[in-house]
Amino acid sequence: MPASQPKRPTTVLVVDDDPFIRATTGASLSSRGFTILQAGNGQEGLDMFQAHGPDLLIVDLKMPVMNGLELLSRLSGVTPHTPVLVVSGEGGLDEAVEALRLGAWDYLVKPIVSPTVLLHAVDKALERAALIRENEDYKLNLERQVQQRTLELQKANRELEQQFLKQQKLGIIGTLAGGMAHDFNNILSSIVFSTELIRGSVAASDTPDQEDLERILRVCQRGTSLIRSVLHFTGKMHEEFTHFSVRDTMLETLDIIRGTTNSRIEIKTRVDHTLGTLFGDPVHLQQILMNLTNNAIHALAGTEEPCIEISATAYDDQQPDIMITDPESMLMVISVSDNGPGVPEENLPRLCEPFFTTKPRDEGTGLGLFVTQKIVKTLRGKLLFSRNQAGGTTARVCLPVSRSKIPTCAECLSIPNIRGNAERILVIESHPEVRTTISSCLTKLGYQIWQTDSVAHGCELVQEEPMRFDLILTEDGPLNSLDMLCATAQKVNPALRIMLATASPLGNIVCSHHAVCRIISKPVDMVTLGQALHHCLAECHCKI
């Protein structure tokens, strides 16, 4: 441990116009080990106080230049914890009272008949000052401890919330996994049957049924959505904000809920055909619906004929009790209702408070609805709760949705910002079927296409004729291959754009090359691919 600092001698400032009194007072105090400073009037005393900061002052009242009362007034509030003793032989009771009002700690009358009287007053004042300092130090230390403890509790609460979010995601992943095997078998069956029907039509020289083609695309998109949902919940993929169909997302989530809920619980659903679109991450809407449904399932414990009703309704007119302040949007309400015992009326306003729960101890953390409400707010919506007349609780999610529709497959090619203008694109893809499919789509969109199966060969093609290509569409490939491609492109043609199409979760992709204008994830549809290419070719180099 470092050596403690030696204690500084106590300094006493004696302010008196009588040099004999200053000398005798100083001698009495010096015998006790005090360091003595002397001043002949109030102005000198003020200057010495500001220069030396003494521990105690002994002040006379009647002095030239500046008297004792004026000195006390100048020092008042500046040094509230420095003891000041007034020693006067001419002042009356009124001056004594005024001196105490201005901050004097004690009043002694001249002549002081014994040094013991002075020393006792000095000791008493210094003891009081020391006690005040100790109390203030204790108070300051206590405040610091409270602040530190508050910060620790806030950190612990954040960690607890994050831990709950992870646990909640794991629970939802389990729910998703329980329904994914069933869903993927159905998806693959639909693809196999539809493909066989198309192959039969082609073999018979008939035109393939458009519905078979549409069905394959729909179920593939469904599989993509399922995979991305799991990746989102596990943190392997960043949130992807896009315009998505509320109805399609609702139907997908309801399929999962039906496949994973105990068959003893009846689930009734009603989803309007026109629910509009939302801008956000579809997984957020899935999480809201699954959280509210899981809450309803817990509330049905012990109910003889358990039932959950889930509905999604769009309103063209205003609803005063659930109005969304967005005149450009349409109101859409998702309702989850159960026939359980219900939540007491006085607890309804507290349901979204953190750590408040109506579940038995060890069955709930009180964070589920708190997190759900935060997600609803990110979508600019409201979360409301009410009791049902017949028993049970209803949760309503009120969201502002856009009236615009997601374009259908037949409308894709008519979208103006996805078509090319004979720009030259080099496709680098090791998987032959993926490479052929992407190249065919790009040709259909109006681009000139060159193909290769490796980044190394792609670098050779770029070096052979640097101005041949306008853009390179490449997979992520082996380690450092993207670095090699970007370095080659920058060397031979700095204007050459590169777009990365990856099958890995986007959260795992690290790319610092300014030559990469965009990163997209596989599988990708024609509209998304066309829009991404149009952005890279028409605008500046910027990663999105």
C-alpha positions as CSV (number, residue, x, y, z in Angstrom):
1,M,0.0,0.0,0.0
2,P,1.2,3.5,-0.7
3,A,2.4,5.5,2.3
4,S,-0.3,7.8,3.8
5,Q,0.2,11.5,3.4
6,P,1.5,13.3,6.5
7,K,-1.2,15.3,8.3
8,R,-1.1,19.0,7.6
9,P,-0.7,21.2,10.7
10,T,-3.9,23.1,11.6
11,T,-3.7,26.7,10.4
12,V,-5.3,29.6,12.3
13,L,-5.7,33.1,10.9
14,V,-6.0,35.8,13.6
15,V,-7.5,39.1,12.2
16,D,-7.2,42.0,14.7
17,D,-5.9,45.5,14.5
18,D,-4.2,45.3,17.9
19,P,-0.7,43.8,17.4
20,F,-0.5,42.9,21.1
21,I,-3.7,40.8,20.9
22,R,-2.5,39.2,17.7
23,A,0.8,38.2,19.4
24,T,-0.7,36.9,22.6
25,T,-3.4,34.9,20.8
26,G,-0.8,33.5,18.4
27,A,1.5,32.5,21.3
28,S,-1.3,30.7,23.1
29,L,-2.2,28.7,20.0
30,S,1.3,28.0,18.9
31,S,1.9,26.2,22.2
32,R,-0.7,23.7,20.9
33,G,1.1,23.1,17.6
34,F,-1.1,25.4,15.4
35,T,0.4,27.3,12.6
36,I,-0.5,31.0,13.0
37,L,-1.2,33.6,10.3
38,Q,-1.9,37.3,11.2
39,A,-3.7,40.2,9.6
40,G,-4.2,43.8,10.8
41,N,-7.6,44.5,9.2
42,G,-10.4,42.8,7.4
43,Q,-9.0,43.4,3.9
44,E,-5.7,41.8,4.8
45,G,-7.5,39.0,6.4
46,L,-9.6,38.4,3.3
47,D,-6.5,38.4,1.1
48,M,-4.7,35.9,3.4
49,F,-7.7,33.7,3.6
50,Q,-7.9,33.5,-0.2
51,A,-4.2,32.9,-0.5
52,H,-3.7,30.3,2.3
53,G,-7.1,28.7,3.1
54,P,-6.8,28.5,6.9
55,D,-8.7,25.9,9.0
56,L,-10.0,28.5,11.5
57,L,-10.4,32.3,11.8
58,I,-10.4,34.4,14.9
59,V,-11.8,37.8,13.9
60,D,-12.2,41.2,15.8
61,L,-15.2,43.3,14.9
62,K,-13.8,46.9,15.2
63,M,-11.0,47.3,12.6
64,P,-10.0,49.9,10.1
65,V,-10.3,49.5,6.3
66,M,-12.7,46.6,6.6
67,N,-14.4,45.7,9.9
68,G,-15.2,42.2,11.1
69,L,-18.9,42.2,10.1
70,E,-18.0,43.2,6.5
71,L,-15.3,40.4,6.4
72,L,-17.9,37.9,7.7
73,S,-20.3,39.1,5.0
74,R,-17.6,38.7,2.3
75,L,-16.8,35.2,3.5
76,S,-20.5,34.1,4.0
77,G,-21.4,31.3,1.7
78,V,-17.8,30.9,0.3
79,T,-16.5,28.8,3.2
80,P,-19.6,27.6,5.2
81,H,-17.5,24.8,6.8
82,T,-14.6,27.0,8.0
83,P,-15.0,27.9,11.7
84,V,-15.0,31.6,12.5
85,L,-14.7,32.8,16.1
86,V,-15.5,36.5,16.8
87,V,-13.6,38.1,19.6
88,S,-14.7,41.7,20.5
89,G,-14.7,43.9,23.6
90,E,-16.7,46.9,22.3
91,G,-19.7,45.4,20.4
92,G,-23.0,45.0,22.1
93,L,-25.7,42.3,21.8
94,D,-26.9,43.5,18.4
95,E,-23.4,43.1,16.9
96,A,-23.0,39.7,18.5
97,V,-26.4,38.5,16.9
98,E,-25.4,40.0,13.5
99,A,-22.0,38.2,13.6
100,L,-23.7,34.9,14.4
101,R,-26.2,35.5,11.6
102,L,-23.4,36.1,9.1
103,G,-21.8,32.8,9.9
104,A,-19.7,33.2,13.1
105,W,-19.5,29.9,15.0
106,D,-18.9,31.5,18.5
107,Y,-18.7,34.9,20.1
108,L,-16.0,35.6,22.8
109,V,-15.8,38.8,24.8
110,K,-12.5,40.7,25.3
111,P,-10.5,40.6,27.4
112,I,-10.2,36.8,27.4
113,V,-9.2,36.2,31.0
114,S,-7.5,32.8,30.4
115,P,-6.0,31.1,27.4
116,T,-7.9,28.0,28.4
117,V,-11.2,29.7,27.4
118,L,-9.8,30.5,23.9
119,L,-8.3,27.0,23.5
120,H,-11.6,25.4,24.5
121,A,-13.5,27.5,21.9
122,V,-11.0,26.7,19.2
123,D,-11.0,22.9,20.0
124,K,-14.8,22.8,20.1
125,A,-15.0,24.6,16.7
126,L,-12.5,22.4,15.1
127,E,-14.2,19.2,16.4
128,R,-17.5,20.5,15.0
129,A,-15.9,21.2,11.6
130,A,-14.3,17.8,11.5
131,L,-17.7,16.2,12.3
132,I,-19.3,18.1,9.5
133,R,-16.6,17.1,7.0
134,E,-17.0,13.4,8.1
135,N,-20.7,13.6,7.6
136,E,-20.4,15.1,4.2
137,D,-17.7,12.6,3.1
138,Y,-20.1,9.8,4.3
139,K,-23.0,11.3,2.5
140,L,-20.9,11.7,-0.7
141,N,-19.6,8.1,-0.4
142,L,-23.1,6.9,0.2
143,E,-24.4,8.7,-2.9
144,R,-21.6,7.2,-5.0
145,Q,-22.4,3.7,-3.6
146,V,-26.1,4.3,-4.5
147,Q,-25.2,5.5,-8.0
148,Q,-22.9,2.5,-8.5
149,R,-25.5,0.1,-7.2
150,T,-28.1,1.7,-9.5
151,L,-25.9,1.2,-12.5
152,E,-25.2,-2.4,-11.5
153,L,-29.0,-3.1,-11.2
154,Q,-29.6,-1.4,-14.5
155,K,-26.9,-3.6,-16.1
156,A,-28.3,-6.7,-14.4
157,N,-31.9,-5.8,-15.7
158,R,-30.6,-5.4,-19.2
159,E,-28.7,-8.7,-19.0
160,L,-31.8,-10.4,-17.6
161,E,-33.9,-8.9,-20.4
162,Q,-31.4,-10.1,-23.0
163,Q,-31.3,-13.5,-21.4
164,F,-35.1,-13.7,-21.5
165,L,-35.1,-12.7,-25.1
166,K,-32.7,-15.5,-25.9
167,Q,-34.8,-18.0,-23.9
168,Q,-37.9,-16.8,-25.7
169,K,-36.3,-17.1,-29.1
170,L,-35.2,-20.7,-28.2
171,G,-38.8,-21.5,-27.3
172,I,-40.1,-20.1,-30.5
173,I,-37.3,-22.0,-32.4
174,G,-38.6,-25.1,-30.8
175,T,-42.1,-24.3,-31.9
176,L,-40.8,-23.5,-35.4
177,A,-38.8,-26.7,-35.5
178,G,-41.8,-28.8,-34.5
179,G,-43.7,-27.6,-37.5
180,M,-40.9,-27.3,-40.0
181,A,-40.6,-31.0,-40.8
182,H,-44.3,-31.2,-41.5
183,D,-44.2,-28.0,-43.6
184,F,-41.1,-28.9,-45.6
185,N,-42.5,-32.3,-46.5
186,N,-45.6,-30.5,-47.8
187,I,-43.5,-28.0,-49.6
188,L,-41.4,-30.8,-51.3
189,S,-44.5,-32.8,-52.1
190,S,-46.1,-29.8,-53.8
191,I,-42.9,-29.1,-55.8
192,V,-42.6,-32.7,-56.9
193,F,-46.2,-33.0,-58.0
194,S,-46.3,-29.7,-59.7
195,T,-43.0,-30.4,-61.5
196,E,-44.3,-33.8,-62.7
197,L,-47.4,-32.1,-64.0
198,I,-45.4,-29.5,-65.9
199,R,-43.0,-32.2,-67.3
200,G,-46.0,-34.2,-68.5
201,S,-47.4,-31.2,-70.2
202,V,-44.1,-30.4,-72.0
203,A,-43.7,-34.0,-73.0
204,A,-47.2,-33.9,-74.6
205,S,-46.4,-30.6,-76.3
206,D,-49.0,-28.9,-74.2
207,T,-48.6,-25.5,-72.5
208,P,-47.8,-25.9,-68.9
209,D,-50.5,-24.9,-66.5
210,Q,-49.7,-21.5,-65.1
211,E,-51.1,-22.4,-61.7
212,D,-48.6,-25.3,-61.4
213,L,-45.8,-22.8,-62.0
214,E,-47.3,-20.3,-59.5
215,R,-47.6,-23.1,-56.9
216,I,-43.9,-24.0,-57.2
217,L,-42.9,-20.4,-56.7
218,R,-45.2,-19.9,-53.7
219,V,-44.1,-23.0,-51.8
220,C,-40.4,-22.1,-52.5
221,Q,-41.0,-18.7,-51.0
222,R,-42.7,-20.4,-48.1
223,G,-39.6,-22.5,-47.5
224,T,-37.4,-19.5,-47.7
225,S,-39.5,-17.7,-45.1
226,L,-39.2,-20.7,-42.7
227,I,-35.4,-20.8,-43.0
228,R,-35.0,-17.1,-42.5
229,S,-37.4,-17.1,-39.5
230,V,-35.1,-19.6,-37.7
231,L,-32.0,-17.7,-38.7
232,H,-33.5,-14.5,-37.4
233,F,-34.4,-16.0,-34.1
234,T,-31.0,-17.6,-33.6
235,G,-29.3,-14.3,-34.4
236,K,-27.6,-15.7,-37.5
237,M,-29.2,-13.2,-39.9
238,H,-29.7,-9.5,-39.5
239,E,-33.2,-8.0,-39.6
240,E,-34.4,-7.4,-43.1
241,F,-36.9,-4.6,-43.5
242,T,-39.0,-4.8,-46.6
243,H,-42.6,-4.4,-47.8
244,F,-44.4,-7.7,-47.0
245,S,-47.9,-9.0,-47.3
246,V,-49.6,-9.1,-43.8
247,R,-52.1,-11.8,-45.0
248,D,-49.4,-14.1,-46.3
249,T,-47.3,-13.8,-43.1
250,M,-50.4,-14.3,-41.0
251,L,-51.3,-17.5,-42.8
252,E,-47.8,-18.9,-42.6
253,T,-47.7,-18.3,-38.8
254,L,-51.1,-19.7,-38.3
255,D,-50.0,-22.9,-40.0
256,I,-47.1,-23.2,-37.6
257,I,-49.4,-22.5,-34.6
258,R,-52.0,-25.1,-35.7
259,G,-49.2,-27.7,-36.2
260,T,-47.6,-27.1,-32.8
261,T,-50.6,-26.5,-30.5
262,N,-52.1,-29.3,-28.4
263,S,-55.0,-30.8,-30.3
264,R,-57.2,-30.4,-27.2
265,I,-57.2,-26.7,-27.8
266,E,-59.6,-25.5,-30.5
267,I,-58.2,-22.8,-32.7
268,K,-60.6,-20.7,-34.7
269,T,-59.2,-18.3,-37.3
270,R,-60.6,-15.5,-39.6
271,V,-58.3,-13.6,-41.8
272,D,-59.5,-10.9,-44.2
273,H,-58.5,-11.3,-47.9
274,T,-57.2,-7.7,-48.0
275,L,-54.9,-6.8,-45.1
276,G,-52.4,-4.5,-46.9
277,T,-48.6,-4.5,-46.6
278,L,-46.2,-3.6,-43.8
279,F,-42.7,-2.2,-44.0
280,G,-40.6,-4.1,-41.5
281,D,-39.3,-7.5,-40.8
282,P,-41.9,-10.3,-41.3
283,V,-40.4,-12.2,-38.4
284,H,-41.5,-9.4,-36.0
285,L,-45.1,-9.9,-37.0
286,Q,-44.6,-13.7,-36.5
287,Q,-43.1,-13.2,-33.1
288,I,-46.0,-10.9,-32.0
289,L,-48.6,-13.4,-33.1
290,M,-46.8,-16.4,-31.5
291,N,-46.1,-14.6,-28.2
292,L,-49.8,-13.6,-27.9
293,T,-50.9,-17.1,-28.8
294,N,-48.5,-18.7,-26.3
295,N,-49.9,-16.4,-23.6
296,A,-53.4,-17.5,-24.5
297,I,-52.4,-21.2,-24.3
298,H,-51.0,-20.7,-20.8
299,A,-54.2,-18.9,-19.7
300,L,-56.3,-21.9,-20.8
301,A,-54.7,-24.2,-18.2
302,G,-57.6,-26.0,-16.4
303,T,-60.3,-24.9,-18.9
304,E,-62.7,-27.7,-19.8
305,E,-63.2,-26.7,-23.5
306,P,-60.2,-24.5,-24.3
307,C,-60.5,-22.3,-27.4
308,I,-58.5,-19.6,-29.0
309,E,-59.9,-17.3,-31.6
310,I,-57.4,-15.5,-33.9
311,S,-58.6,-12.9,-36.4
312,A,-57.1,-10.2,-38.7
313,T,-59.4,-7.4,-39.9
314,A,-58.8,-4.4,-42.0
315,Y,-60.8,-1.1,-41.5
316,D,-61.3,1.5,-44.2
317,D,-63.1,3.9,-41.8
318,Q,-61.7,5.3,-38.5
319,Q,-62.0,3.5,-35.2
320,P,-61.9,6.1,-32.4
321,D,-60.8,3.7,-29.6
322,I,-57.9,2.2,-31.6
323,M,-57.2,5.0,-34.1
324,I,-53.7,5.1,-35.7
325,T,-52.6,8.6,-36.4
326,D,-51.5,8.0,-39.9
327,P,-53.9,9.3,-42.6
328,E,-51.9,7.6,-45.4
329,S,-52.5,4.2,-43.9
330,M,-55.3,1.7,-43.4
331,L,-56.0,0.3,-39.9
332,M,-55.4,-3.4,-39.5
333,V,-56.2,-5.2,-36.2
334,I,-55.0,-8.7,-35.2
335,S,-57.0,-10.1,-32.3
336,V,-56.1,-13.1,-30.1
337,S,-58.9,-14.1,-27.7
338,D,-59.2,-17.0,-25.2
339,N,-62.0,-18.4,-23.1
340,G,-59.9,-18.9,-20.0
341,P,-60.6,-17.3,-16.6
342,G,-59.4,-13.9,-17.8
343,V,-57.1,-11.3,-16.2
344,P,-58.6,-9.2,-13.4
345,E,-59.6,-5.7,-14.6
346,E,-57.2,-3.9,-12.3
347,N,-54.3,-5.9,-13.8
348,L,-55.0,-5.1,-17.5
349,P,-53.0,-1.8,-17.5
350,R,-50.0,-3.6,-16.0
351,L,-49.7,-6.5,-18.4
352,C,-46.9,-4.9,-20.4
353,E,-44.9,-3.8,-17.4
354,P,-41.5,-5.5,-17.1
355,F,-41.4,-8.4,-14.7
356,F,-45.2,-8.3,-14.0
357,T,-46.8,-11.6,-14.6
358,T,-50.1,-13.3,-13.7
359,K,-48.6,-16.8,-14.1
360,P,-47.6,-18.9,-11.1
361,R,-44.1,-18.5,-9.7
362,D,-41.4,-20.2,-11.7
363,E,-43.7,-20.3,-14.8
364,G,-43.2,-16.7,-16.1
365,T,-40.6,-13.9,-16.1
366,G,-43.0,-11.0,-16.8
367,L,-41.1,-10.0,-19.9
368,G,-43.0,-11.7,-22.7
369,L,-45.7,-9.0,-23.2
370,F,-43.1,-6.2,-22.4
371,V,-41.0,-7.4,-25.4
372,T,-44.1,-7.9,-27.5
373,Q,-45.2,-4.3,-26.9
374,K,-41.7,-3.0,-27.9
375,I,-41.9,-4.9,-31.2
376,V,-45.4,-3.5,-31.8
377,K,-44.1,0.0,-31.3
378,T,-41.3,-0.6,-33.8
379,L,-44.2,-1.2,-36.3
380,R,-45.9,2.1,-35.2
381,G,-48.7,0.2,-33.6
382,K,-50.6,-0.2,-30.4
383,L,-51.1,-3.2,-28.1
384,L,-54.5,-3.3,-26.2
385,F,-56.0,-5.7,-23.7
386,S,-59.6,-6.2,-22.6
387,R,-61.8,-8.8,-20.7
388,N,-64.4,-10.8,-22.6
389,Q,-67.9,-10.7,-21.4
390,A,-68.1,-14.5,-21.4
391,G,-64.7,-14.8,-19.7
392,G,-61.2,-14.8,-21.0
393,T,-58.9,-12.1,-22.3
394,T,-58.5,-10.5,-25.8
395,A,-55.3,-8.9,-27.0
396,R,-55.5,-6.6,-30.0
397,V,-52.6,-5.5,-32.1
398,C,-53.5,-2.3,-34.1
399,L,-51.2,-1.5,-36.9
400,P,-51.1,1.1,-39.7
401,V,-50.7,-0.8,-43.0
402,S,-50.3,0.3,-46.6
403,R,-53.0,-0.3,-49.1
404,S,-50.5,-1.2,-51.8
405,K,-50.1,-4.8,-52.9
406,I,-47.1,-7.0,-53.4
407,P,-46.7,-7.6,-57.2
408,T,-47.7,-11.0,-58.5
409,C,-45.4,-13.2,-60.6
410,A,-47.2,-12.1,-63.8
411,E,-46.6,-8.5,-63.0
412,C,-42.9,-8.9,-62.2
413,L,-41.6,-8.2,-65.7
414,S,-43.7,-5.1,-66.0
415,I,-41.9,-3.4,-63.0
416,P,-39.8,-0.6,-64.7
417,N,-36.8,-0.7,-62.3
418,I,-35.9,-4.4,-62.7
419,R,-35.3,-4.6,-66.4
420,G,-31.8,-4.1,-67.9
421,N,-30.6,-2.3,-71.0
422,A,-28.2,-4.8,-72.5
423,E,-25.7,-4.3,-69.7
424,R,-22.9,-6.9,-69.6
425,I,-22.9,-9.1,-66.5
426,L,-20.4,-11.8,-65.5
427,V,-22.1,-14.5,-63.4
428,I,-19.7,-16.4,-61.1
429,E,-21.4,-19.4,-59.5
430,S,-20.0,-22.8,-58.7
431,H,-23.4,-24.6,-58.6
432,P,-24.3,-25.4,-62.2
433,E,-28.1,-25.4,-61.8
434,V,-28.1,-22.1,-59.8
435,R,-25.7,-20.6,-62.4
436,T,-27.9,-21.6,-65.3
437,T,-31.1,-20.4,-63.6
438,I,-29.7,-17.0,-62.6
439,S,-28.3,-16.5,-66.1
440,S,-31.6,-17.4,-67.7
441,C,-33.5,-14.9,-65.5
442,L,-31.0,-12.1,-66.3
443,T,-31.2,-12.8,-70.0
444,K,-35.0,-12.6,-69.6
445,L,-34.6,-9.2,-67.9
446,G,-32.6,-7.9,-70.8
447,Y,-28.9,-8.3,-69.8
448,Q,-26.0,-9.8,-71.7
449,I,-24.6,-12.7,-69.7
450,W,-21.2,-14.4,-69.4
451,Q,-20.8,-17.4,-67.1
452,T,-18.0,-19.1,-65.1
453,D,-17.9,-21.5,-62.3
454,S,-14.9,-20.1,-60.3
455,V,-13.6,-16.8,-59.0
456,A,-10.2,-17.6,-60.4
457,H,-11.5,-17.9,-63.9
458,G,-13.6,-14.8,-63.4
459,C,-10.4,-12.9,-62.6
460,E,-8.8,-14.2,-65.8
461,L,-11.8,-13.0,-67.9
462,V,-11.7,-9.5,-66.3
463,Q,-7.9,-9.2,-66.9
464,E,-8.2,-10.4,-70.5
465,E,-10.6,-7.6,-71.4
466,P,-11.0,-5.1,-68.6
467,M,-13.9,-3.0,-70.2
468,R,-15.9,-6.0,-71.3
469,F,-18.2,-6.2,-68.2
470,D,-20.4,-3.6,-66.4
471,L,-21.0,-5.7,-63.3
472,I,-19.9,-9.0,-61.7
473,L,-22.5,-11.1,-59.9
474,T,-20.6,-13.5,-57.7
475,E,-21.0,-16.0,-54.9
476,D,-19.0,-15.6,-51.7
477,G,-17.0,-18.8,-52.5
478,P,-13.8,-19.9,-50.7
479,L,-11.9,-17.9,-48.2
480,N,-10.2,-14.8,-49.6
481,S,-11.7,-15.4,-53.1
482,L,-13.8,-12.2,-52.8
483,D,-10.6,-10.3,-51.8
484,M,-8.8,-11.5,-54.9
485,L,-11.8,-10.6,-57.2
486,C,-12.2,-7.1,-55.8
487,A,-8.4,-6.5,-55.9
488,T,-8.3,-7.6,-59.6
489,A,-11.4,-5.5,-60.5
490,Q,-10.0,-2.4,-58.8
491,K,-6.7,-2.8,-60.6
492,V,-7.9,-3.2,-64.2
493,N,-11.2,-1.3,-64.1
494,P,-12.1,0.8,-61.0
495,A,-15.6,1.5,-62.3
496,L,-16.5,-2.2,-62.4
497,R,-19.3,-2.9,-59.9
498,I,-19.5,-6.2,-58.0
499,M,-22.7,-7.6,-56.4
500,L,-22.4,-10.5,-53.9
501,A,-25.1,-13.2,-53.8
502,T,-24.6,-15.5,-50.8
503,A,-26.3,-18.5,-49.3
504,S,-24.7,-17.8,-45.9
505,P,-26.6,-15.7,-43.3
506,L,-26.0,-12.1,-44.0
507,G,-24.8,-11.6,-40.4
508,N,-21.8,-13.8,-41.1
509,I,-20.7,-11.8,-44.2
510,V,-17.9,-9.3,-43.6
511,C,-17.0,-7.1,-46.6
512,S,-15.0,-3.9,-46.5
513,H,-14.5,-3.6,-50.2
514,H,-16.1,-0.4,-51.6
515,A,-16.3,-2.2,-55.0
516,V,-19.1,-4.4,-53.6
517,C,-22.2,-2.3,-54.2
518,R,-24.7,-4.7,-52.7
519,I,-25.1,-8.0,-50.9
520,I,-28.2,-10.2,-51.4
521,S,-29.1,-13.5,-49.9
522,K,-30.1,-16.7,-51.7
523,P,-32.7,-17.8,-52.7
524,V,-33.6,-14.6,-54.5
525,D,-36.6,-13.9,-56.7
526,M,-36.5,-12.2,-60.0
527,V,-37.9,-8.9,-58.7
528,T,-35.4,-8.6,-55.9
529,L,-32.5,-9.6,-58.2
530,G,-33.6,-7.1,-60.9
531,Q,-34.0,-4.2,-58.4
532,A,-30.6,-4.9,-56.8
533,L,-28.9,-5.0,-60.2
534,H,-30.7,-1.8,-61.3
535,H,-29.5,-0.1,-58.1
536,C,-25.9,-1.1,-58.6
537,L,-25.8,-0.1,-62.2
538,A,-27.8,3.1,-62.0
539,E,-26.5,4.6,-58.8
540,C,-23.2,5.2,-56.9
541,H,-21.1,2.6,-55.2
542,C,-22.7,2.2,-51.8
543,K,-23.3,-0.8,-49.6
544,I,-26.9,-1.3,-48.3
